[in-house]
Amino acid sequence: MLPVDSLQAGQLNALSFRNAHTRDIQLVRLFRGEELHAYLLVVPPGASIDRHVHENKHELFDVLEGEGIFEVDGRTMSGTPGKCIFVPAGSVHSLCNDSSALWTLRITCQDRVYPRHIGKLMGRALRKRMARWFGL
């Protein structure tokens, strides 16, 4: 099954996209909507993602398998199966798999909308409705 390019009703088995034999960090797009998108992140033992910031994107990490360490704005949190870690836009964060097994996470991202984006959003909404009304 291939990832969908636009958000639509349906379901995915996120783990089916994972390569369990990798030594590299994997980031696989599961779906992408207009402001909402999701990825599968597979972090092998000993691998890490250095501190970084997404100024315009909120991220929600769901730990599916394995364990590792999150650091969000200087606060350290364990990431074990069932945990959910929210990283607000503008927060400095990093991840590290300090275990001996793969660490598998689902990341759901939402673009933060600013007032200056209202014209773009209105135009997109209008184009969708016009296409629906006039079969364009």
Buried (B, 14 or more C-beta within 10 A) or exposed (E): EEBBEEBEEEEBEBEEBBEEEEEEBBEBBBBBBEBEBBBBBBBBBEBBBEEEEBEEBBBBBBBBBBBBBBBBEEEEEEBEEEBEBEBBBEBEBBBBBEBEEBBBBBBBBBBBEEEEBEEEEEEEEEEEEEEEEEEE
